[in-house]
């Protein structure tokens, strides 16, 4: 079993100060009919259909004070064994600027989770857990639409972990092999994404660029176009002048 690796993607030092380990249990969510309906709609939308959540069960089976410091934009290896998938939940308590925050690994829904404030801490922190590698990534979830405002001008891009998405505009109704995103570009940008992966089909007869996934259009209900997507991006940048967007544009299909 791998040990946790902690990556601090905030501008403040963080310290892991306490670790609790629990046995886990699955808690059902929704009715049978709701779960069946969700599974059917999820096929075309290529989104995860979750009928249960993972929660700690009973009292902790391990309870340890630790002291692991992680500087801003740095990584720290630990000797703390990661949660045994399907059997355990590990509760981590972090301290930053004399305030404490708590999170469960994995989170109940296995998605990103907002840390619980244990006192009146001023920061809103989110954790993303990547089981493959046991990586715990911590970032600020306050003002995600303008997080670059907090960066210092002298920081090079190489010290940053810039949030991005694969096949960014593929959020429309499509086959599972085509749809990669649950939300569109505007919502991605509002939630902090700053790197966009764009695939287009080009035709020598005109200057229209169609958004594609390999050789396939990204929507079953009609073509979507690069120019329309740019309007959404320009609008976001006008409303958030502190932000910058990096875009990779690749020709696919024709």
NUTOR-287431 format. One record per residue: residue number from 1; residue in one letter; x, y, z of N, C-alpha, C in turn. Coordinates in pm, 1 decimal. Each point is the difference from the previous one (the first is absolute). Layout:
BEGIN
(NUM; "A"; (X; Y; Z); (X; Y; Z); (X; Y; Z))
...
***
This chain:
BEGIN
(1; "X"; (84.5; -119.0; 0.0); (-84.5; 119.0; 0.0); (88.6; 124.6; 0.0))
(2; "X"; (-29.8; 94.3; -89.2); (79.9; 122.4; -11.1); (-23.2; 91.1; 119.8))
(3; "X"; (95.9; 88.5; 23.6); (-14.8; 103.3; 101.6); (-50.8; 128.9; -63.5))
(4; "X"; (-65.8; 82.6; 80.9); (-52.1; 126.9; -49.6); (113.8; 92.4; -44.4))
(5; "X"; (-24.8; 70.8; -109.5); (81.7; 113.1; -42.4); (-89.0; 123.1; 3.6))
(6; "X"; (47.9; 107.8; 59.4); (-80.3; 121.4; 15.0); (57.3; 109.0; -89.2))
(7; "X"; (-86.0; 60.3; -78.8); (40.9; 113.3; -83.4); (-78.2; 123.1; 42.3))
(8; "X"; (71.6; 105.3; 34.5); (-60.5; 124.9; 45.1); (-6.7; 97.7; -116.7))
(9; "X"; (-120.0; 24.0; -50.9); (-19.0; 90.7; -113.1); (-56.6; 134.2; 45.0))
(10; "X"; (21.1; 34.1; 126.0); (-42.8; 129.8; 51.8); (122.7; 89.4; 18.3))
(11; "X"; (-24.9; 126.3; 33.7); (110.3; 94.2; 19.0); (46.8; 3.7; 145.5))
(12; "X"; (-57.4; -87.0; 85.3); (35.9; -3.6; 141.6); (58.9; -136.6; 35.9))
(13; "X"; (98.7; -4.7; 90.7); (48.7; -129.5; 48.9); (-111.9; -75.0; 71.8))
(14; "X"; (0.5; -131.8; -12.4); (-95.8; -82.9; 73.2); (77.3; -106.6; 76.7))
(15; "X"; (-62.0; -48.0; 107.5); (60.9; -105.1; 81.1); (-104.4; -106.6; 30.3))
(16; "X"; (32.2; -124.1; -30.9); (-84.6; -111.9; 40.8); (29.9; -28.9; 146.8))
(17; "X"; (-103.2; 8.2; 85.6); (23.3; -9.6; 144.3); (-67.1; -120.7; 65.7))
(18; "X"; (-98.6; -60.4; -66.6); (-69.4; -111.7; 64.8); (-54.9; -95.5; -105.6))
(19; "X"; (6.8; -129.3; 30.2); (-47.1; -104.1; -91.8); (-86.4; -98.6; 77.1))
(20; "X"; (-120.8; -24.0; -50.3); (-88.6; -102.1; 55.1); (-35.4; -98.9; -110.7))
(21; "X"; (-5.9; -126.3; 37.2); (-34.1; -103.5; -97.8); (-126.7; -71.7; 47.1))
(22; "X"; (-95.2; -15.5; -92.9); (-128.2; -63.6; 30.5); (-24.2; -115.9; -95.4))
(23; "X"; (-77.9; -97.0; 44.7); (-61.0; -92.4; -94.1); (-107.5; 75.9; -76.1))
(24; "X"; (-26.1; -40.4; -123.9); (-96.3; 73.4; -82.8); (-127.0; -80.2; -21.4))
(25; "X"; (-105.4; 70.5; -37.8); (-125.9; -64.0; -36.2); (-61.7; 75.0; -116.8))
(26; "X"; (-76.1; -72.5; -81.6); (-71.2; 60.3; -112.2); (-140.0; 39.0; 44.2))
(27; "X"; (-37.0; 124.2; -29.2); (-132.9; 50.3; 33.8); (-74.4; 25.9; -130.2))
(28; "X"; (-114.8; -67.7; -19.3); (-76.4; 13.8; -123.7); (-56.9; 140.4; -14.0))
(29; "X"; (-3.3; 47.5; -125.3); (-54.9; 131.5; -30.7); (-113.3; -15.3; -100.6))
(30; "X"; (-115.8; 61.0; 26.2); (-110.6; -2.1; -94.6); (-74.8; -131.7; 1.0))
(31; "X"; (-109.6; -4.8; -78.4); (-82.6; -120.0; -11.2); (47.3; -85.1; -116.6))
(32; "X"; (-51.5; -121.2; -8.7); (35.1; -88.1; -111.5); (-37.2; 64.1; -132.6))
(33; "X"; (-120.4; 60.9; -8.1); (-44.2; 63.4; -124.0); (91.7; 115.5; -37.3))
(34; "X"; (38.3; 81.1; 98.3); (89.3; 111.8; -27.8); (134.7; -49.1; -50.6))
(35; "X"; (50.5; -107.9; 57.7); (129.6; -51.3; -41.5); (-4.2; -57.4; -140.8))
(36; "X"; (-110.0; -68.9; -35.6); (-14.1; -53.1; -135.3); (-9.1; 113.9; -100.8))
(37; "X"; (-80.8; 102.2; 31.8); (-13.3; 115.7; -89.0); (133.3; 69.7; -18.0))
(38; "X"; (74.8; 14.5; 109.6); (130.4; 64.8; -6.0); (96.9; -78.3; -86.9))
(39; "X"; (-4.9; -132.1; 8.8); (90.2; -82.8; -79.2); (-29.6; 12.2; -148.9))
(40; "X"; (-129.6; 6.4; -35.8); (-37.7; 12.0; -141.5); (42.4; 134.9; -56.0))
(41; "X"; (-30.8; 108.0; 72.6); (38.5; 133.2; -47.9); (151.3; 15.9; 1.5))
(42; "X"; (66.2; -67.0; 94.6); (144.4; 9.3; 7.8); (69.8; -64.2; -117.7))
(43; "X"; (-66.5; -95.9; -68.2); (63.0; -64.4; -114.9); (27.9; 100.7; -110.2))
(44; "X"; (-100.8; 83.4; -33.2); (19.1; 99.9; -104.5); (79.5; 120.1; 49.5))
(45; "X"; (-6.8; 28.7; 128.2); (71.3; 116.1; 51.9); (139.7; -34.0; 49.8))
(46; "X"; (32.6; -128.3; 4.7); (133.2; -45.5; 40.6); (41.4; 56.8; 134.3))
(47; "X"; (-93.4; 12.2; 91.4); (31.2; 45.6; 134.8); (-11.4; -117.0; 95.1))
(48; "X"; (68.2; 11.2; 112.6); (0.1; -108.8; 97.5); (-134.7; -7.9; 69.3))
(49; "X"; (-57.6; -119.1; 4.1); (-124.9; -22.0; 71.8); (32.6; -66.7; 133.3))
(50; "X"; (-13.0; 74.0; 108.8); (38.1; -49.6; 131.5); (-124.7; -29.2; 81.7))
(51; "X"; (-18.1; -126.2; 42.3); (-116.6; -37.7; 78.4); (33.6; -16.2; 147.6))
(52; "X"; (125.9; 22.9; 37.7); (38.4; -10.4; 140.6); (115.7; 95.0; 29.0))
(53; "X"; (19.9; 26.9; 126.9); (113.3; 79.6; 45.4); (79.7; -79.6; 102.4))
(54; "X"; (128.1; 35.9; 13.5); (88.4; -65.9; 95.1); (10.9; 86.6; 125.3))
(55; "X"; (-29.2; -58.4; 116.6); (6.0; 73.5; 126.5); (80.4; -79.1; 103.4))
(56; "X"; (60.2; 70.1; 97.7); (64.6; -70.6; 111.3); (-104.2; -74.9; 82.6))
(57; "X"; (41.1; -112.7; 58.4); (-91.0; -78.8; 83.1); (57.2; -12.5; 141.4))
(58; "X"; (-79.4; 41.2; 97.1); (40.1; -17.2; 139.3); (115.0; 89.4; 41.2))
(59; "X"; (69.7; -44.3; 104.9); (113.9; 75.4; 51.9); (124.9; -27.7; -83.2))
(60; "X"; (95.9; 90.1; 10.4); (124.3; -16.3; -75.0); (78.6; -119.5; 52.8))
(61; "X"; (67.9; -68.5; -91.4); (83.2; -114.0; 38.5); (146.4; 41.2; 14.9))
(62; "X"; (33.8; 120.2; -49.2); (131.1; 60.5; 22.6); (-20.8; 148.3; 24.4))
(63; "X"; (85.1; 58.0; 84.0); (-17.2; 139.8; 38.3); (138.4; 54.7; 33.9))
(64; "X"; (60.2; 78.7; -92.4); (139.2; 40.0; 18.0); (20.9; 148.7; -26.5))
(65; "X"; (77.7; 63.7; 87.2); (48.2; 135.5; -25.8); (125.5; -9.1; -85.6))
(66; "X"; (9.4; 87.3; -99.7); (116.2; 2.8; -88.9); (39.0; 145.6; -23.5))
(67; "X"; (108.5; 20.1; -71.4); (41.6; 135.5; -37.1); (73.2; -7.2; -132.8))
(68; "X"; (-75.3; 23.8; -106.9); (56.7; -3.8; -135.1); (-27.5; 134.5; -65.7))
(69; "X"; (105.4; 76.1; -26.2); (-11.9; 134.1; -56.2); (9.9; -6.3; -152.5))
(70; "X"; (-83.6; 78.9; -66.6); (4.5; 9.9; -145.9); (-5.1; 148.0; -36.8))
(71; "X"; (105.7; 48.5; -62.5); (6.1; 140.0; -40.0); (-88.9; 24.2; -122.5))
(72; "X"; (-31.6; 127.0; -30.2); (-84.4; 30.4; -116.8); (58.2; -58.5; -129.0))
(73; "X"; (-85.3; -63.8; -77.5); (33.9; -56.6; -130.7); (109.8; -106.6; 9.1))
(74; "X"; (6.3; -67.5; 114.6); (98.4; -105.7; 19.0); (-69.5; -132.6; 28.8))
(75; "X"; (78.1; -108.1; -7.3); (-49.3; -135.5; 24.5); (75.1; -59.8; 118.4))
(76; "X"; (-71.2; -72.1; 83.5); (62.9; -69.7; 112.2); (-40.0; -147.1; -1.8))
(77; "X"; (99.6; -87.9; 2.2); (-25.5; -143.0; 16.4); (-23.7; -27.6; 148.4))
(78; "X"; (-88.0; -94.6; 30.0); (-25.8; -35.6; 139.3); (21.5; -149.5; 19.6))
(79; "X"; (2.6; -41.2; 126.8); (6.2; -142.9; 31.5); (-135.5; -50.8; 47.8))
(80; "X"; (-105.8; 74.5; -35.9); (-136.1; -34.4; 41.6); (-65.7; -84.8; -108.5))
(81; "X"; (-37.1; -120.3; 35.2); (-59.6; -91.4; -97.8); (-133.4; 53.8; -49.8))
(82; "X"; (-19.6; -5.9; -131.6); (-125.0; 46.9; -59.9); (-116.3; -90.0; 41.0))
(83; "X"; (-120.4; 51.4; -17.1); (-120.3; -76.4; 33.2); (-10.5; -124.2; -88.1))
(84; "X"; (-30.6; -112.6; 62.2); (-23.5; -124.0; -73.6); (-132.0; 14.8; -75.8))
(85; "X"; (2.4; 2.6; -134.8); (-122.1; 26.5; -77.4); (-112.8; -96.0; 34.6))
(86; "X"; (-116.4; 56.7; 27.9); (-117.2; -79.5; 31.0); (-9.2; -47.7; 143.1))
(87; "X"; (106.3; 21.1; 77.7); (1.6; -50.8; 137.5); (27.4; 106.3; 105.7))
(88; "X"; (62.8; 111.0; -40.1); (41.9; 99.2; 98.1); (-30.1; 142.1; -45.8))
(89; "X"; (-14.3; 87.8; 98.5); (-1.3; 144.7; -20.3); (105.0; 58.7; 93.4))
(90; "X"; (85.9; 85.8; -53.0); (101.3; 66.6; 81.7); (-38.0; 147.0; 13.6))
(91; "X"; (-10.4; 45.8; 122.5); (-35.8; 140.3; 26.7); (127.8; 78.4; 30.7))
(92; "X"; (25.9; 101.4; -81.3); (120.7; 81.1; 14.0); (-36.7; 137.9; 53.5))
(93; "X"; (74.8; 47.6; 98.8); (-18.7; 134.7; 53.3); (123.6; 83.0; -32.5))
(94; "X"; (-23.0; 111.9; -67.9); (107.8; 90.1; -39.2); (-9.3; 129.9; 78.7))
(95; "X"; (115.0; 65.4; 14.9); (3.9; 131.3; 63.7); (67.7; 98.8; -93.3))
(96; "X"; (-59.6; 116.9; -16.5); (61.8; 108.7; -74.8); (-37.7; 130.7; 66.4))
(97; "X"; (98.7; 84.9; 21.2); (-19.2; 128.4; 67.1); (-76.8; -16.5; 131.6))
(98; "X"; (37.6; -103.2; 76.9); (-55.7; -26.8; 133.6); (-147.8; -40.6; -1.1))
(99; "X"; (-51.9; -40.1; -114.2); (-137.0; -49.8; -8.6); (2.3; -142.7; -54.2))
(100; "X"; (-99.6; -78.6; 40.8); (-2.4; -141.6; -34.9); (-114.5; -32.7; -95.3))
(101; "X"; (31.2; -92.7; -90.9); (-94.5; -43.2; -102.2); (7.4; -152.3; -10.1))
(102; "X"; (-113.9; -62.3; -28.5); (-9.2; -146.2; 2.9); (-60.5; -52.1; -129.5))
(103; "X"; (49.7; -115.3; -44.4); (-55.4; -63.0; -119.7); (10.2; -151.1; 11.7))
(104; "X"; (-93.3; -70.6; -63.8); (2.0; -146.0; -5.3); (54.0; -46.1; -134.3))
(105; "X"; (86.7; -99.7; 3.4); (58.2; -59.4; -119.7); (-35.9; -148.0; -3.1))
(106; "X"; (-73.7; -48.2; -102.4); (-61.7; 79.1; -106.3); (-119.5; 78.1; 52.1))
(107; "X"; (-41.1; 101.7; -76.6); (-118.9; 75.8; 36.8); (-123.5; -87.6; -19.4))
(108; "X"; (-112.1; 35.1; 60.4); (-119.5; -85.3; -11.2); (-38.5; -35.1; -142.9))
(109; "X"; (13.9; 95.0; -92.2); (-42.4; -24.8; -137.8); (115.5; -36.0; -91.2))
(110; "X"; (122.3; -9.5; 53.0); (123.9; -25.6; -73.9); (38.7; 115.7; -90.3))
(111; "X"; (-70.4; 113.0; 8.7); (35.2; 118.7; -77.6); (75.9; 97.3; 89.1))
(112; "X"; (30.3; 119.1; -52.3); (64.4; 101.1; 82.7); (-91.2; 36.4; 116.3))
(113; "X"; (59.9; 45.4; 109.4); (-77.5; 29.4; 120.1); (51.3; 127.5; 65.0))
(114; "X"; (-92.8; 82.2; 47.8); (36.6; 119.8; 74.4); (37.5; -41.3; 141.8))
(115; "X"; (112.9; 48.4; 48.2); (43.7; -33.5; 135.1); (-94.1; 59.5; 104.2))
(116; "X"; (-22.0; -75.1; 106.7); (-80.5; 47.4; 112.1); (84.8; 90.4; 89.0))
(117; "X"; (-50.9; 119.5; 29.9); (69.7; 90.9; 90.9); (-25.8; -44.0; 143.8))
(118; "X"; (106.1; -18.3; 77.4); (-14.2; -40.7; 139.2); (-3.7; 119.4; 94.8))
(119; "X"; (24.3; 118.2; -53.1); (-12.8; 123.7; 77.2); (-44.6; 109.3; -95.9))
(120; "X"; (35.2; 122.8; 25.2); (-46.8; 110.0; -84.8); (103.8; 37.6; -105.4))
(121; "X"; (65.8; -99.3; -58.1); (102.1; 25.0; -101.2); (-52.9; 80.9; -117.1))
(122; "X"; (82.3; 90.6; -55.8); (-46.3; 89.3; -105.7); (2.7; -60.1; -139.8))
(123; "X"; (66.5; -114.4; -15.5); (20.4; -54.1; -134.1); (-104.0; -106.6; -34.8))
(124; "X"; (-32.2; -7.6; -128.0); (-81.7; -108.4; -54.2); (93.8; -91.3; -78.0))
(125; "X"; (17.2; -121.8; 48.0); (95.9; -92.6; -58.9); (-70.7; -123.0; -54.7))
(126; "X"; (47.4; -46.5; -113.8); (-56.2; -118.0; -65.7); (109.5; -104.5; -17.0))
(127; "X"; (-38.0; -125.5; 13.8); (93.7; -111.3; -16.7); (-42.7; -85.2; -118.9))
(128; "X"; (96.9; -34.1; -82.1); (-19.8; -98.2; -106.8); (91.2; -118.2; 30.3))
(129; "X"; (-58.3; -119.3; 3.2); (78.6; -120.6; 28.0); (10.8; -84.3; -125.8))
(130; "X"; (123.2; -35.4; -35.4); (26.9; -85.5; -115.7); (48.3; -134.8; 53.0))
(131; "X"; (-87.6; -102.1; 1.7); (38.3; -129.9; 58.0); (123.1; -61.3; -65.3))
(132; "X"; (11.7; 16.5; -131.7); (117.4; -52.2; -69.7); (119.8; 88.5; 33.0))
(133; "X"; (74.5; -40.4; 101.4); (110.5; 81.0; 48.8); (-25.0; 56.3; 137.7))
(134; "X"; (-123.4; -14.8; 51.0); (-35.8; 46.7; 134.7); (34.0; 147.1; 19.3))
(135; "X"; (-31.6; 80.7; -100.9); (31.0; 143.2; 3.5); (-115.3; 78.7; 60.2))
(136; "X"; (30.9; 80.2; 101.8); (-95.8; 91.0; 61.3); (38.9; 141.4; -41.3))
(137; "X"; (-80.8; 62.7; -85.0); (28.1; 135.7; -47.6); (-93.2; 98.1; 69.2))
(138; "X"; (57.4; 106.7; 54.5); (-76.0; 101.1; 73.5); (6.5; 131.3; -76.4))
(139; "X"; (-116.1; 59.1; -24.7); (0.3; 131.3; -64.0); (-110.6; 86.3; 57.2))
(140; "X"; (14.1; 128.9; -21.9); (-99.5; 94.6; 50.5); (-122.7; -4.5; -88.4))
(141; "X"; (-118.0; -4.0; 62.5); (-124.6; 0.6; -77.2); (-73.4; 132.6; 14.3))
(142; "X"; (68.4; 101.3; 50.7); (-60.5; 133.1; 10.6); (28.5; 78.7; -127.2))
(143; "X"; (-101.8; 62.5; -56.1); (13.6; 83.1; -119.6); (72.8; -74.7; -111.4))
(144; "X"; (-52.8; -117.4; -34.7); (63.6; -79.1; -104.6); (0.6; 71.9; -134.0))
(145; "X"; (-93.3; 92.4; -19.9); (-5.2; 74.2; -125.9); (116.4; 97.7; -12.7))
(146; "X"; (70.0; 29.1; 110.4); (107.5; 100.2; -3.6); (118.7; -43.6; 85.4))
(147; "X"; (31.6; -129.0; -1.6); (107.0; -47.8; 87.8); (137.0; 51.5; -40.4))
(148; "X"; (19.4; 36.2; -126.5); (130.5; 49.1; -43.4); (34.3; 135.8; 61.0))
(149; "X"; (-99.9; 68.5; 50.0); (23.0; 129.2; 64.8); (91.5; -15.1; 121.4))
(150; "X"; (1.7; -119.7; 60.3); (80.7; -23.5; 119.9); (145.6; -31.8; -32.2))
(151; "X"; (32.8; -22.6; -126.9); (135.8; -38.6; -37.5); (91.2; 121.7; -6.8))
(152; "X"; (124.9; -19.9; 35.2); (98.6; 106.6; -10.4); (56.3; 3.8; -141.4))
(153; "X"; (24.0; 120.2; -50.8); (41.3; 16.7; -139.0); (132.1; -70.0; -31.3))
(154; "X"; (88.3; -11.8; 99.0); (131.8; -57.8; -26.7); (-0.2; -152.1; -2.3))
(155; "X"; (-111.9; -63.2; 34.4); (-4.6; -146.0; -1.3); (-3.0; -52.5; -143.8))
(156; "X"; (91.2; -90.7; -36.9); (-4.1; -58.0; -135.0); (-110.9; -104.0; -11.7))
(157; "X"; (-42.7; -24.6; -122.9); (-104.6; -99.7; -22.9); (41.1; -138.2; 48.9))
(158; "X"; (129.8; -27.6; -1.3); (47.2; -134.2; 34.1); (-23.5; -36.8; 146.1))
(159; "X"; (-26.9; 96.8; 87.9); (-26.1; -33.7; 140.4); (-148.5; -18.6; 26.1))
(160; "X"; (-82.9; 24.8; -100.4); (-144.4; -7.1; 18.4); (-55.3; -132.6; -52.2))
(161; "X"; (-105.6; -45.5; 61.7); (-80.2; -109.7; -54.3); (-128.7; 62.2; -51.3))
(162; "X"; (-11.1; 12.2; -130.6); (-111.5; 72.8; -60.4); (-112.7; -98.2; -31.2))
(163; "X"; (-117.9; 19.7; 57.0); (-111.8; -92.2; -26.0); (-39.6; 1.1; -147.4))
(164; "X"; (-20.4; -116.7; -55.4); (-40.1; -9.9; -139.8); (-94.3; -116.5; -21.7))
(165; "X"; (-58.6; -5.9; -118.3); (-91.7; -108.8; -33.9); (37.7; -60.8; -134.5))
(166; "X"; (-28.7; -127.0; -15.3); (26.0; -75.2; -123.1); (-121.5; 10.9; -91.7))
(167; "X"; (25.5; 30.3; -129.0); (-111.4; 19.7; -93.5); (-105.3; 90.6; 64.4))
(168; "X"; (42.5; 121.4; 29.8); (-75.1; 90.9; 87.5); (-144.7; 25.8; -40.1))
(169; "X"; (-33.2; 20.7; -128.2); (-139.1; 35.6; -31.9); (-95.2; -117.6; -16.6))
(170; "X"; (43.7; -121.8; 28.7); (-83.6; -118.2; -27.3); (-96.3; -27.6; 114.9))
(171; "X"; (-94.6; 92.2; 19.7); (-95.4; -11.9; 111.7); (-142.1; -28.4; -47.7))
(172; "X"; (-18.3; -13.2; -129.7); (-135.2; -10.6; -55.2); (-46.9; -145.6; -5.7))
(173; "X"; (-127.6; -18.8; -30.7); (-55.1; -134.8; -12.3); (71.9; -74.3; -111.9))
(174; "X"; (65.3; -108.8; 35.7); (79.6; -75.3; -96.2); (25.3; -138.8; 56.8))
(175; "X"; (59.2; -86.4; -81.6); (35.8; -132.8; 47.4); (109.5; 9.9; 106.0))
(176; "X"; (6.5; -98.4; 89.7); (99.9; 5.9; 107.3); (143.1; 15.4; -48.8))
(177; "X"; (31.4; -53.7; -116.1); (136.3; 10.0; -51.7); (33.8; 140.5; -47.5))
(178; "X"; (-100.3; 85.7; -14.2); (20.1; 136.5; -49.5); (-8.8; 102.0; 112.4))
(179; "X"; (-94.7; -16.3; 90.3); (-23.8; 100.2; 104.9); (97.8; -19.6; 115.5))
(180; "X"; (85.4; 99.5; 21.2); (102.1; -8.7; 105.1); (-27.2; 92.1; 117.9))
(181; "X"; (-84.1; 102.7; -17.7); (-22.6; 99.8; 104.6); (-146.8; 6.4; 40.0))
(182; "X"; (-23.0; 31.3; 127.1); (-136.7; 9.7; 51.5); (-59.2; 138.3; -18.2))
(183; "X"; (85.9; 102.5; -12.8); (-48.4; 138.1; -13.3); (75.6; 69.1; -112.4))
(184; "X"; (-56.8; 112.5; -47.3); (58.0; 73.1; -111.3); (116.6; 88.5; 39.8))
(185; "X"; (58.6; 64.5; -101.3); (116.4; 86.4; 21.1); (-27.6; 111.5; 101.0))
(186; "X"; (-112.0; 74.1; -9.1); (-21.8; 108.5; 97.2); (3.7; -47.9; 144.6))
(187; "X"; (-64.7; -112.1; 29.2); (-1.1; -49.3; 137.7); (137.2; -52.6; 41.3))
(188; "X"; (71.6; -60.1; -93.3); (136.0; -43.9; 31.3); (87.0; 118.4; 40.9))
(189; "X"; (-8.6; 109.2; -76.3); (80.5; 118.4; 30.7); (-39.7; 60.0; 133.9))
(190; "X"; (-129.1; 4.1; 28.4); (-46.6; 54.0; 128.1); (50.7; -84.2; 117.0))
(191; "X"; (28.4; -127.8; -26.4); (46.5; -89.7; 105.6); (151.3; -18.5; 0.0))
(192; "X"; (71.1; 87.1; -70.7); (144.8; 4.2; 13.1); (81.6; -60.1; -111.2))
(193; "X"; (-61.0; -64.5; -98.0); (75.9; -58.6; -110.5); (66.8; 111.4; -80.6))
(194; "X"; (129.4; -17.6; -31.8); (72.8; 101.5; -77.1); (76.8; -59.9; -117.7))
(195; "X"; (-7.0; -130.6; -19.3); (57.7; -61.6; -119.2); (-110.5; -74.1; -73.8))
(196; "X"; (-15.4; 31.6; -128.6); (-105.4; -60.6; -81.3); (61.9; -82.1; -112.4))
(197; "X"; (-49.0; -121.2; -15.2); (43.2; -93.0; -104.5); (-108.9; -2.0; -107.0))
(198; "X"; (30.4; 56.4; -116.7); (-100.5; 18.9; -105.0); (39.2; -78.6; -124.6))
(199; "X"; (-93.9; -74.4; -57.1); (21.2; -74.1; -125.3); (-98.8; 53.9; -103.4))
(200; "X"; (50.6; 32.1; -119.8); (-85.7; 58.4; -103.0); (16.6; -74.4; -132.1))
(201; "X"; (-105.5; 7.3; -79.3); (2.3; -50.3; -137.3); (2.1; 119.8; -93.8))
(202; "X"; (94.7; 1.3; -94.2); (14.6; 112.6; -93.3); (-34.5; -44.0; -141.5))
(203; "X"; (-65.9; 89.6; -73.3); (-39.0; -25.5; -138.5); (64.9; 104.4; -89.2))
(204; "X"; (63.1; -42.8; -107.7); (69.7; 93.5; -89.0); (-95.6; 92.1; -74.8))
(205; "X"; (-129.3; -30.6; 0.7); (-96.7; 81.3; -74.3); (-44.7; 124.3; 76.0))
(206; "X"; (21.9; 4.9; 132.3); (-41.5; 116.8; 78.0); (87.5; 11.1; 124.6))
(207; "X"; (-29.6; 100.0; 82.1); (80.3; 22.1; 120.5); (-72.5; -45.4; 126.9))
(208; "X"; (-100.8; -84.2; -15.0); (-76.4; -48.6; 114.7); (74.9; -116.0; 66.0))
(209; "X"; (19.5; 10.2; 130.8); (63.0; -106.9; 77.3); (-106.2; -66.4; 86.7))
(210; "X"; (-22.3; -128.7; -24.0); (-99.4; -76.0; 75.9); (68.8; -73.4; 113.8))
(211; "X"; (-58.9; 5.8; 118.4); (55.1; -70.6; 115.2); (-26.2; -149.9; -13.5))
(212; "X"; (104.8; -79.8; 20.0); (-12.3; -144.4; -19.6); (71.3; -75.1; 111.8))
(213; "X"; (-29.1; -128.7; 6.9); (74.5; -96.1; 81.9); (47.3; -106.8; -96.5))
(214; "X"; (127.7; 4.3; -36.2); (53.5; -84.3; -105.3); (-76.1; 30.8; -129.8))
(215; "X"; (-60.0; -100.6; -63.2); (-72.4; 24.1; -125.0); (-146.9; 31.0; 22.0))
(216; "X"; (-44.9; 9.3; 124.7); (-142.4; 11.5; 29.6); (-36.8; 139.4; 50.3))
(217; "X"; (-115.7; 51.4; -39.3); (-49.5; 125.4; 59.0); (-28.3; -21.4; 148.2))
(218; "X"; (3.3; 108.1; 78.0); (-11.9; -15.0; 145.5); (-144.4; 0.0; 48.1))
(219; "X"; (-95.2; 15.1; -89.7); (-140.4; 1.4; 40.7); (-85.0; -76.8; -99.7))
(220; "X"; (-94.8; -78.6; 51.4); (-94.2; -71.3; -86.4); (-111.2; 90.4; -49.9))
(221; "X"; (-10.8; 119.8; 55.4); (-110.1; 90.7; -35.4); (42.3; 109.8; -96.0))
(222; "X"; (121.4; -7.9; -53.5); (45.5; 101.2; -95.0); (142.2; 43.3; 28.7))
(223; "X"; (68.4; 50.0; -102.9); (139.2; 40.2; 14.9); (15.9; 116.5; 97.4))
(224; "X"; (113.9; 1.7; 67.9); (39.4; 110.9; 86.1); (128.1; 60.1; -57.2))
(225; "X"; (13.9; 132.6; 11.1); (104.7; 68.4; -74.5); (99.2; 73.0; 90.1))
(226; "X"; (124.8; 3.2; -47.9); (110.3; 64.2; 70.7); (-28.4; 147.7; 25.1))
(227; "X"; (-55.7; 68.9; -97.8); (-25.9; 143.9; 13.4); (-97.7; 28.9; 113.4))
(228; "X"; (-103.1; -82.3; 13.3); (-96.7; 20.3; 108.9); (65.3; -23.6; 136.0))
(229; "X"; (86.7; -99.4; 6.6); (70.4; -26.9; 124.7); (90.8; 116.8; 38.0))
(230; "X"; (65.8; 59.9; -99.8); (86.4; 115.1; 26.9); (-77.8; 115.9; 60.2))
(231; "X"; (-122.9; 20.3; -43.4); (-80.8; 107.8; 56.9); (-19.0; -20.2; 149.7))
(232; "X"; (-23.0; -123.9; 41.6); (-13.2; -29.6; 143.1); (130.2; 29.1; 74.4))
(233; "X"; (112.4; -34.2; -62.2); (130.1; 21.9; 63.8); (30.4; 148.8; 12.1))
(234; "X"; (-24.2; 76.1; -108.3); (24.4; 144.7; 4.0); (-88.1; 66.9; 105.2))
(235; "X"; (-122.6; -43.9; 11.0); (-91.3; 57.2; 99.6); (54.2; -23.5; 141.2))
(236; "X"; (48.5; -121.2; 25.3); (55.1; -29.7; 132.0); (120.9; 87.7; 29.2))
(237; "X"; (89.7; 17.5; -97.3); (120.3; 79.9; 22.0); (-33.1; 147.2; 22.2))
(238; "X"; (-101.7; 49.0; -66.7); (-42.0; 138.3; 22.6); (-52.9; 18.7; 142.0))
(239; "X"; (-70.5; -100.1; 50.9); (-57.3; 8.8; 134.4); (102.6; -30.0; 108.9))
(240; "X"; (111.2; -65.1; -37.9); (102.4; -39.3; 97.7); (138.1; 36.4; -54.7))
(241; "X"; (35.5; 128.5; 3.2); (123.4; 46.8; -64.0); (128.4; -52.5; 63.8))
(242; "X"; (-7.6; -58.0; 118.3); (120.8; -54.2; 63.4); (38.6; -136.7; -55.0))
(243; "X"; (-87.2; -59.9; -80.1); (19.4; -138.7; -42.8); (65.1; -11.1; -137.4))
(244; "X"; (65.4; -113.1; -23.6); (58.2; -33.6; -130.1); (-36.8; -144.1; -32.7))
(245; "X"; (-25.3; -26.2; -126.4); (-40.3; -134.0; -43.8); (100.2; -51.3; -102.5))
(246; "X"; (47.5; -120.9; 21.0); (89.8; -66.5; -93.5); (-82.1; -101.6; -78.3))
(247; "X"; (13.8; 3.8; -132.4); (-81.6; -87.9; -84.2); (88.3; -78.8; -96.2))
(248; "X"; (-24.1; -129.5; -5.9); (62.3; -85.1; -100.2); (-104.5; -29.8; -107.0))
(249; "X"; (30.1; 35.4; -125.3); (-92.9; -23.6; -110.9); (63.9; -100.6; -95.8))
(250; "X"; (-69.7; -110.0; -22.8); (52.9; -107.8; -82.9); (-101.0; -35.7; -107.7))
(251; "X"; (49.6; -22.2; -119.8); (-88.3; -42.2; -109.4); (-19.2; -151.0; 4.3))
(252; "X"; (-126.9; -42.1; -4.8); (-33.9; -141.7; -4.3); (-109.7; -21.7; -103.8))
(253; "X"; (-23.2; -123.6; -34.2); (-104.1; -29.6; -98.3); (47.3; 37.8; -139.1))
(254; "X"; (-68.7; 96.0; -62.7); (36.9; 40.6; -136.0); (116.7; 96.2; 1.1))
***
